[in-house]
């Protein structure tokens, strides 16, 4: 009953959000809205523990990915921690405290105990001070663990980039997010909204399934309507999924998203579509030649033609990462 009441309340909030001209949510209806990219579409199950730096950020449920970069530090996306640019949930939520985040290391199947896991609470969450939710620029965050992880074959730190990755290099993108792409007439773009906010499944169902004239419980969808929205199939994976994708040229990236790409972003994927990251992969790693070159950030839809995934360009942040870790 509570879930139904909340659904009705959220329905009202979503319908009204376009009237809020001062919040980022207004742009979700005034312009083509973005939804966070965080699932692996068109990929396959990773070989178990082949990505030992991959972590799950959890508040009773997985909500974002991250990468272990030392025994004490994880890097993820700032939007995972600071999604509240919309008034949609302002009366019921706030950004999670760092201590509420469980960093789950050594996972493969996140719903099965495999004896390889380390669950360590975060002690600090440090989003980049120049992170901008409106543009998704500087979408990077450091998380300090409350105690060091034990590094072993299941938990290893991924090296930071020694230089920026070149065009055409094949990289591995991994995550536990959605495994199916958008359906219907997809004009919904992924940008920081409340989508990444960690709520229980009935909350997420409402938030992830955008409205086509009236609310529908996820994963049911209606035919496309004039509203600039789309509905997503749920296909969230229990096991870690991987895709191999090439780094695209800066020109191709900017042509796909005119005016939206900054120097702190890179695109990976296939312009013909079919492979991408999506919901609940956010914050996860893009590893190229054994180095962390990207963080899952945003994009349009999931695995759509001409709309590759957009990732935080980690090589631009080596100095910030080093200085922040040293100061904390």
C-alpha positions as CSV (number, residue, x, y, z in Angstrom):
1,X,0.0,0.0,0.0
2,X,2.8,2.4,0.9
3,X,4.5,1.7,-2.5
4,X,1.2,2.6,-4.2
5,X,0.8,5.8,-2.3
6,X,4.4,6.7,-3.1
7,X,3.8,5.9,-6.7
8,X,0.9,8.3,-6.8
9,X,2.9,11.0,-5.0
10,X,5.9,10.5,-7.4
11,X,3.5,10.7,-10.3
12,X,2.4,14.1,-9.2
13,X,5.9,15.2,-8.5
14,X,7.1,14.1,-12.0
15,X,4.2,15.7,-13.8
16,X,4.8,19.0,-11.9
17,X,8.6,19.0,-12.2
18,X,8.5,20.7,-15.6
19,X,7.1,23.7,-13.8
20,X,10.2,24.2,-11.7
21,X,12.2,26.5,-13.9
22,X,15.0,26.9,-11.3
23,X,16.0,23.2,-11.0
24,X,17.8,20.9,-13.3
25,X,14.6,18.9,-13.5
26,X,13.0,21.6,-15.5
27,X,15.4,20.9,-18.4
28,X,14.2,17.3,-18.3
29,X,10.9,18.3,-19.8
30,X,11.9,21.5,-21.6
31,X,14.7,19.9,-23.5
32,X,15.5,16.3,-24.3
33,X,16.0,14.9,-20.8
34,X,19.0,12.7,-19.9
35,X,18.9,9.6,-17.7
36,X,22.0,8.2,-16.2
37,X,23.8,5.5,-18.1
38,X,24.6,2.6,-15.9
39,X,24.0,-0.8,-17.3
40,X,25.9,-3.2,-19.6
41,X,23.8,-3.7,-22.8
42,X,25.1,-6.2,-25.4
43,X,27.8,-7.5,-23.1
44,X,28.4,-10.9,-21.5
45,X,29.3,-12.2,-18.1
46,X,32.8,-11.3,-17.0
47,X,35.0,-14.2,-16.1
48,X,34.6,-14.4,-12.4
49,X,36.9,-12.0,-10.6
50,X,38.6,-10.9,-13.8
51,X,37.9,-7.3,-12.8
52,X,39.2,-7.4,-9.2
53,X,39.1,-3.6,-8.9
54,X,35.3,-3.4,-9.5
55,X,33.3,-2.6,-6.4
56,X,29.6,-2.3,-5.7
57,X,28.4,0.8,-3.8
58,X,25.5,-0.4,-1.6
59,X,23.0,1.1,0.8
60,X,21.1,-2.1,1.3
61,X,21.0,-2.5,-2.5
62,X,23.5,-1.9,-5.3
63,X,23.2,1.6,-6.7
64,X,26.5,2.4,-8.4
65,X,29.8,0.9,-9.3
66,X,33.3,2.1,-8.5
67,X,37.0,1.1,-8.8
68,X,39.5,0.2,-6.1
69,X,42.6,2.3,-6.7
70,X,44.4,1.5,-3.5
71,X,43.7,-0.5,-0.3
72,X,42.0,2.5,1.1
73,X,40.5,4.4,-1.8
74,X,37.8,3.9,-4.4
75,X,37.0,6.2,-7.3
76,X,33.4,6.5,-8.6
77,X,31.2,9.1,-10.3
78,X,30.2,12.3,-8.4
79,X,26.6,12.0,-9.6
80,X,26.3,8.7,-7.6
81,X,26.6,10.7,-4.4
82,X,25.2,14.1,-5.4
83,X,22.2,13.4,-7.6
84,X,19.9,15.9,-5.9
85,X,19.6,18.5,-8.6
86,X,15.9,18.0,-8.8
87,X,13.1,19.0,-6.5
88,X,11.4,15.7,-7.2
89,X,12.5,14.1,-3.9
90,X,13.6,17.1,-2.0
91,X,11.0,16.6,0.7
92,X,11.8,12.9,1.3
93,X,15.5,12.5,0.7
94,X,19.0,13.9,1.1
95,X,22.4,12.9,-0.2
96,X,23.5,9.8,1.6
97,X,26.1,10.1,4.3
98,X,29.5,8.5,3.5
99,X,29.2,6.2,6.5
100,X,25.9,4.8,5.1
101,X,27.7,3.5,2.0
102,X,28.9,-0.1,2.1
103,X,31.8,-0.7,-0.4
104,X,31.6,-4.3,-1.5
105,X,34.8,-5.6,-2.9
106,X,35.6,-9.1,-4.4
107,X,32.0,-9.5,-5.7
108,X,30.9,-11.4,-8.8
109,X,27.3,-12.4,-8.1
110,X,26.1,-9.6,-5.8
111,X,23.2,-11.7,-4.5
112,X,25.3,-14.8,-3.6
113,X,27.9,-15.2,-0.9
114,X,31.0,-16.6,-2.6
115,X,33.5,-16.3,0.2
116,X,35.6,-13.8,-1.7
117,X,33.8,-10.6,-0.5
118,X,34.9,-7.8,1.7
119,X,32.3,-5.4,2.8
120,X,33.8,-2.2,4.2
121,X,31.9,1.0,5.2
122,X,33.0,4.3,3.6
123,X,34.4,6.9,6.0
124,X,34.6,9.8,3.5
125,X,33.0,10.6,0.1
126,X,34.7,13.5,-1.7
127,X,33.1,14.6,-5.0
128,X,35.2,16.8,-7.2
129,X,34.7,20.4,-6.0
130,X,33.9,21.5,-9.5
131,X,31.4,18.8,-10.3
132,X,28.4,20.4,-12.1
133,X,25.2,18.4,-12.2
134,X,23.8,20.5,-15.0
135,X,26.5,19.6,-17.4
136,X,27.9,16.4,-15.7
137,X,31.4,18.0,-16.0
138,X,34.0,16.7,-13.5
139,X,31.9,13.7,-12.7
140,X,34.4,12.0,-10.4
141,X,34.4,11.2,-6.7
142,X,36.8,9.6,-4.2
143,X,35.6,7.3,-1.4
144,X,37.9,6.5,1.5
145,X,37.3,3.2,3.2
146,X,36.9,3.1,7.0
147,X,39.6,0.3,7.1
148,X,42.0,-0.9,4.4
149,X,40.9,-3.7,2.1
150,X,43.0,-6.8,2.0
151,X,44.5,-7.0,-1.5
152,X,44.4,-10.5,-3.0
153,X,43.4,-12.2,-6.2
154,X,39.8,-11.0,-5.7
155,X,40.6,-7.5,-4.7
156,X,43.2,-5.5,-6.6
157,X,43.9,-1.9,-7.2
158,X,43.6,-0.7,-10.8
159,X,46.5,1.6,-11.9
160,X,45.7,5.2,-12.8
161,X,46.5,6.3,-16.3
162,X,50.1,7.1,-17.2
163,X,48.8,9.0,-20.2
164,X,45.5,9.6,-21.8
165,X,44.1,6.8,-24.0
166,X,44.2,7.1,-27.7
167,X,41.4,6.8,-30.3
168,X,40.6,3.2,-31.3
169,X,42.0,1.5,-28.2
170,X,39.7,-1.3,-27.0
171,X,38.6,-1.1,-23.4
172,X,36.7,-3.2,-20.9
173,X,33.6,-1.6,-19.3
174,X,32.0,-3.6,-16.4
175,X,29.0,-3.4,-14.1
176,X,26.0,-5.0,-12.5
177,X,23.4,-2.7,-14.1
178,X,20.6,-3.1,-16.7
179,X,21.2,-5.6,-19.5
180,X,18.4,-4.4,-21.8
181,X,18.0,-1.2,-23.7
182,X,15.3,1.3,-23.9
183,X,12.1,0.5,-25.7
184,X,9.5,2.7,-27.3
185,X,10.3,5.9,-29.0
186,X,13.4,6.8,-27.0
187,X,14.0,10.5,-26.7
188,X,15.1,10.2,-23.1
189,X,18.7,11.2,-22.6
190,X,20.8,10.3,-19.6
191,X,21.8,13.1,-17.4
192,X,22.0,13.5,-13.6
193,X,18.5,13.2,-12.2
194,X,17.1,11.3,-9.3
195,X,17.6,8.0,-11.2
196,X,20.8,7.1,-9.3
197,X,19.3,7.9,-5.9
198,X,19.4,4.6,-3.9
199,X,15.8,3.8,-3.1
200,X,14.0,0.5,-2.6
201,X,12.9,-1.2,-5.7
202,X,9.3,0.1,-5.8
203,X,10.7,3.6,-5.6
204,X,13.2,2.9,-8.4
205,X,10.5,1.3,-10.5
206,X,8.6,4.5,-10.6
207,X,11.7,6.7,-11.1
208,X,13.1,4.6,-13.9
209,X,9.9,4.1,-15.8
210,X,9.1,7.6,-17.1
211,X,5.6,8.5,-17.8
212,X,3.8,8.4,-21.2
213,X,0.7,10.3,-20.1
214,X,0.1,8.5,-16.8
215,X,2.3,6.5,-14.4
216,X,3.0,2.8,-15.0
217,X,4.6,0.4,-12.7
218,X,8.0,-0.7,-14.1
219,X,8.6,-2.6,-16.3
220,X,5.3,-2.1,-18.1
221,X,5.4,0.6,-20.8
222,X,2.9,2.3,-22.9
223,X,3.3,3.4,-26.5
224,X,5.4,6.6,-27.0
225,X,3.6,9.8,-26.4
226,X,4.4,13.5,-27.1
227,X,6.2,13.6,-23.7
228,X,10.0,13.5,-24.2
229,X,10.3,10.4,-22.2
230,X,11.0,6.7,-22.5
231,X,10.5,3.5,-20.5
232,X,13.3,1.1,-19.7
233,X,13.1,-2.7,-19.4
234,X,14.6,-4.0,-16.3
235,X,17.2,-6.6,-16.9
236,X,19.6,-6.0,-14.0
237,X,22.3,-8.5,-13.8
238,X,23.2,-10.5,-10.7
239,X,26.6,-11.2,-12.0
240,X,29.3,-8.8,-13.2
241,X,28.9,-8.0,-16.9
242,X,31.6,-6.9,-19.3
243,X,31.7,-5.3,-22.8
244,X,34.7,-4.5,-25.0
245,X,34.3,-1.1,-26.6
246,X,36.7,1.2,-28.5
247,X,37.6,4.8,-27.6
248,X,36.0,7.1,-30.2
249,X,37.5,10.2,-31.6
250,X,36.8,13.6,-29.9
251,X,35.2,14.7,-33.1
252,X,32.8,11.7,-33.2
253,X,32.0,12.3,-29.5
254,X,31.2,15.9,-30.0
255,X,29.2,15.3,-33.1
256,X,27.0,12.8,-31.2
257,X,26.3,15.3,-28.4
258,X,26.8,18.8,-29.8
259,X,27.6,21.3,-27.1
260,X,27.5,18.8,-24.3
261,X,31.0,17.3,-24.4
262,X,33.8,18.9,-22.3
263,X,37.5,18.3,-22.3
264,X,36.9,16.1,-19.2
265,X,34.8,13.5,-21.1
266,X,35.5,10.7,-23.6
267,X,33.1,8.6,-25.6
268,X,33.4,4.8,-26.1
269,X,31.2,2.4,-28.0
270,X,29.8,1.7,-31.4
271,X,28.0,4.3,-33.5
272,X,25.8,1.6,-34.9
273,X,24.6,0.9,-31.3
274,X,24.0,-2.4,-29.6
275,X,26.6,-2.2,-26.8
276,X,26.7,0.2,-24.0
277,X,26.6,0.8,-20.2
278,X,23.4,1.9,-18.6
279,X,21.4,2.1,-15.3
280,X,23.3,1.0,-12.2
281,X,26.7,0.8,-14.0
282,X,27.4,4.5,-13.1
283,X,30.7,5.1,-11.4
284,X,32.1,1.9,-12.7
285,X,35.4,1.4,-14.5
286,X,36.6,1.7,-18.1
287,X,39.9,-0.1,-18.2
288,X,42.2,0.2,-21.2
289,X,45.5,-1.6,-21.4
290,X,45.4,-2.3,-17.7
291,X,44.8,1.3,-16.6
292,X,41.7,3.1,-15.4
293,X,40.9,5.6,-18.2
294,X,37.2,6.2,-17.7
295,X,34.3,6.3,-15.2
296,X,30.8,5.4,-16.4
297,X,29.0,8.8,-16.5
298,X,26.2,9.5,-18.9
299,X,24.8,9.2,-22.5
300,X,21.6,9.1,-24.4
301,X,19.4,6.1,-23.9
302,X,21.4,2.8,-23.8
303,X,23.1,1.3,-26.8
304,X,21.3,3.6,-29.3
305,X,22.8,4.2,-32.7
306,X,24.9,7.4,-32.9
307,X,24.8,7.9,-29.2
308,X,27.8,6.3,-27.5
309,X,28.4,6.2,-23.8
310,X,30.1,9.2,-22.3
311,X,32.8,8.7,-19.6
312,X,34.8,10.8,-17.2
313,X,38.3,11.2,-18.6
314,X,40.4,10.0,-15.6
315,X,43.8,11.1,-17.0
316,X,42.7,14.7,-16.4
317,X,42.4,14.0,-12.7
318,X,45.6,12.3,-11.7
319,X,46.8,15.4,-9.8
320,X,43.5,15.9,-8.0
321,X,43.3,12.3,-7.0
322,X,46.8,12.3,-5.6
323,X,46.4,15.6,-3.7
324,X,43.0,14.6,-2.3
325,X,44.3,11.2,-1.1
326,X,47.3,12.8,0.5
327,X,45.2,15.4,2.3
328,X,42.7,12.9,3.7
